[in-house]
């Protein structure tokens, strides 16, 4: 899905309260307080992950509140699914986000109704916050805000102050956000994630995943159709400090770790739910060479990274169709969640993922994820399978 890259000046976010079930979070974080905190604080990711956890829980409130609207307003373009929440996230906070979306689809006749709904959400949010006066934003204001997010600069819309940012890269700090990762899963009522990562000089240093439909218990022993099962997980990781999981209603966090399994025959593996997102036949061939007996677990979004980080499965295989370019917002948060849980994330040749080149990951073939013990055997099986597939063409 689509992303936004937010760059903030250096500072420590050390005064933001955590959201728990006793608080009444608002999607836009109380813009006045949030803007004030950003101005007065200095950023240091060796502190608690208060800001990203707060942001994701607030995003979750919005997403759940707007589900009927989101289901009704899905724009499909070039095999990417974009919902109102993706557009809304771009132009509704006291800082702007650079995103892949532009206003092209919204300017078409079939996008007019969706644009009206976005405008309504934006104006209701600004009015409820009370910071920006009573002057409403109009169609062209919202469209300009979305389009301006694709370039550097500063945009003023009435009393709204937008910080327009870069597309990531090897220098500085950049927030990488996907407000709804796994849109098809979200629309089906299945797995999706809200994913937020922080890049510092091209390296992922913070990662947070909110997985509202992921059971708190392991998928290995869980019936995904059980309506009584408690769901809703928050995973967060900080470079050098491990990965933690807690329930979305504010339970105590627990440290998680990938499985220590060393026998590939006993392994289970994750892959994308949609065949359009990954080559299922190639994954099956790799699993066969490894001797994996269990059928694949197919779920949407970066929830796979979260599940693997706590040992639900041992392997995640992603091999997109030819010509597809992996985007950093689809992997940044999940990458660190798994890496800090003791896992290994690489391309099909064993090279580490490089998040320093902007919006896209330059990869050899695909992405593979597992633990340290299984990686040598997995790399061998991947190489053999890719060669076999190439020779059959």
N, C-alpha and C positions, 0 to 999 in steps of 0.2 A: 504494500500500500504506500501511501504518500507521506511525505515528511515535511518537517520544517526545521530549519537550523537557526538557533538563537545564540547570539554572541553577547556576553555581558562583560563589563569591566571587572577587573580583578577585585575580590572582596570576600569576606567570610560571612556566610549566612548562618549567624549564630543565635538569632533571636526569634525564629519562627516556631510556633507551637506545632506539635504533631497533631494530626487529625485522628480522633478516635470515635467510637460510636456515641460518645457523650457530646461531641461537638456537632454543630450543624454546618457542614462545609458548604461553601458556595463555589460554583464552578470557576468563577473568576477571581478567587483567592482574596476577596476584598481588595480591589485594585489599589485603593488609596494606601493601605498598610503595606501591600507588596511593593508598590513603587517606592515608598519611603524606605523600606528595608534595603532594596537594591541600591538606593542612593547612599545610604549611610554605612553599609557593611562592606567588608572586603571578602573576596571568595577564597576559600581554602578547602579542598576536598578531603583533607585529613580530619575534618570535623564530621559530625553526624550528617546523614543525608536528609536533612530536614526539608530543604526546598524541593528536591525532586519528589520525595514521598508526598509532600503536601500537594504539589501540583498534580500528581497522578491521581490521588484520591479525589481531588476536586474535579478533575476531568471525568472521572468515573461517575460522579453524581450527575454531571451534565449529560453524559452518554446515556445513562439509564433513564433520565428524565425525558430525553428526546427520542426514545426508541421508535415510537410510532411515526414520528416525523422522518427519522432517518430511513426507515423501511420504505416510506412512500417516495423519498427523493434520492434515488441513486442514479448517478450519471455514469455511463460506461463509455470509455473512450480508449482506444488502443489497448484493449484487454485489461485496463486498470479500472478499478471501481472506486469512485470518489463519492463520499456522502456529504450531507450538509455539515456534519461535525468537522470534517477535514477543512472545509472552507471557513467555517465559523471560527475554528481555532486560529486561523491566520490573521483575523482582523478584529479580535475581541479583547485582547489584553492590553496592558499599558505599555507593552513592547510588541513590536511586530516580528513576524517569523518569516524567513525565506523558505519558500516551498515550491514543490514541483508544479502544483496547481497554478493556473492563471485564470483569468475571467472569461476565456474564450467560450466555454460551454454555457456559462451563465448569460452571456450576451446573445445567445441564439434564442429563437422564439420558444423552443421547447424547454429552455432553462429559466424562463421568466418567472414561473410560479415558484421555483426553488429559490431564485434570487429574492423574491418577496418574503419568503419564510426566513431567509438568512438575515435580511434587513430587520425584520421584526425581532428576531433573537438578539441581534446586536443592540438595537435601540432599547429593548427591555432591560438588557444587562447594564448598559450605561446609565439608564435612568434609575435602576435599583441601587447602583453603587453610590450615586449622588455626587460624584467627584466632578463630573464634566458638564454640569448645567443641564438645561432642558432642551437645547437645540438638537433636533433629530438629525441623523445622517440619512442621505438620500441614495438612490441607486448608484449614481456615479461616484459618490464618496466611497461606498463599499467596494465597488469594482476597482477603483483606483488604489485602494488599500491593498487588495489582493494582488494586483499587478505590480505594485511598488515593492512588494516583498521579494521580487526576483532580482533586485539590484541594491547597491549600497546607497546610503543617504538617510535623510531624516524627512518624514512626512508629517505635516500638521493637518488634522481634520477638525476644524473648530477648536475645541479645547482638548481634543485627544492628541496625545503626544506619542508618536510612533518612532521606534528605533528600528531602522531597516539595516539588515545585516548581510554578511557574506554567505557564501555557499560552503563553508567549511574549509578544509585545507590543512597544511602542515604547521601553520602559525596561529598562536593565540588559543583562546578557549571558545568552544562552540557547543551549545546544547543541540542535541539531535532528537527530534520528537516525531513520533507517529501516533496521532490521537486515536486512530482505530486501525490496528494492524490485524488483518484477517477480516476484511469487510464481509466477505461471503459467509464466513462462520458466524459473524455477528448477526447478519440478516437471517440466518437459519436458526439462530438461538443456540449455536454451538460455541466453539472456542474462539476467542479473540483476545487481544492484549492492547493495553495502552503502554507504549514503550518510550522511555526517556533515557538518553545517554549524554555524557559530557566528554567531549574531546579536549585534550590539552596537548598542544603541539603535535597533533595528529594521532595521539594515543587515547584509547578509551580509558577513562579513570573512574567514572561512576556509571552505574547502570541500574535502572529500576524498571520492573515489569509488573503491571497490575493485570491479573488474569481473572476476571470476574466469574467465569464459569468453570474454572479448573478446580476439581475437588481438592479438599485439604489432605485427604488420604491419597496414598499412592495409586496411580493409574493401573499398576500391575495387579492390584487386588480390588479394583473399583469397577462398579457397574455404572457407566456413564449415563445410563438411562434412569438411574435411581433418583427419583425426585426428592427422596428424604436425605440424600447425601449432602452434607454441608459443603458449599463451594465458595470460592473467592479467595485468591492468594495474592500476596504482594511479595515479590522477590526484590532484594536490593543488594548491590555489591559495590565495594570500594576497593580500588587497586591496593593490593597488599594486606587487605583486612578480611577477606573471606566473603561468603555469600550467606544471606539470612532470608528466612521466609517467615511471614506472619499472615494471619487471616486479615481480610479487608475490614473486619469489624473491630480491629485493634487489639488482637491477642498479643501475648508476649512473643517476640521474635525468637526463632531457633536457628542455629547455624546448620547449614546443609552441605552435603558433599556428594559428588558423583559416586556411582557404584564402583566398588573395587574388583568387580568381576574380571577374571582373566581368561575364561574359557568362552570363545565366541559362539560355541554351540548352545550355550545357555543364555546368550544375549537376546534382547528384544530391541527392535529399532523403530524409530519414528521417521515419518516422511510426511510431506504435504498431503492434505486431504484431496486437493484438486489435482488431477492428472495434468492439467494445463500448467501447473506450477513446478512440476518436477517429473523426471522420467521414471515412472514406476517400474518399467521393465528393466532398466539398468539397475535400479536398487535391488530388484529381485535377483538379478544375476550375481550381484555382489554378495547378497545375503547367502545365496546358494554356495558360492565359493568359500564363504566363511563357515558354512555348516550350520547357520542359524536355523533353528527349527520353528520358532514362534512366528506367527504372521505379523506383518507390519502394523504399527499403531499409527493411523492417519488422522491427524488433527491440524487445524488451521493455526496460523500466526506463530509468534515467538513464544507462545505458551509451551511449545516443544522444548525450547531452551530451559524454561523454568522447570518443567517436569524432569528433564534429564539432569538438571543440577542437583536435584534431591534424590536421584537414583531410581526414578521410575522405569527408566530404560537405560540401555548402555550405548546406543548408537543413534545418531541423527544423520540422514543422508539427504542432500538436496542437489539435484542435477537439473537445472532449468533447460528448456529447449534452446536450440541453437539460435544465437542472435540476441538472447536476453542478457541484459546487464544488471548485475546485482546492485542494489542501492544501499547506502550505509544505514538508512533509517530502518531497514528490515532486519538488521543484524547487530547494530552497535550495542544496545542494551543487553540483548541475549548473549552476545559474545562474552561480555565481562561477567555476567551472572554465572555462566558455565566455567569460564577460566578461573574465577576466584573460588569456585567449588571444587577445583582440582582437575577439571576437564581440559581437553585440548580441542581447539577449533582451528581448522586449516582449510586451504583449498585442496583439490584432488591430488596435487603433487606434494602435499605436505608443507606448503609455504604458509606462514602466518598471514592472517588477513591484514590488509593495509588500509586504514581509515584516513590516511593523510592526503588523499588525492581528490578531495571534493566529494561530490554526490555519489560517485560510483566506486565500486570495488573492482579492481582489475584482477581477475581470477583465472586460474587454470582449470577449466571444465566445471567445477562445482564446489560445494562446501561439505565437509565431513566433520563430525563431532563425536568424540568418544572420550574414554579415559586413557591414561598414560599406558596402561598395560595392553590394551587392545589396539592401540594406534598402529604399531608395526604390521600386525596381521591385516588390519583394515586397509592400510595403504597398499599393501601387496595385492589384496583382492580387488581394490579399485583400479590399480594399474592394469592388472590382467583383464578385467572386465572391459575397461575402456579400449584396450588394444583389440580384444575380441570383437567388440562392437564395431570398431573402425575397419577391421579386416572384412567384416561381413557386408559392408556398404558397397 
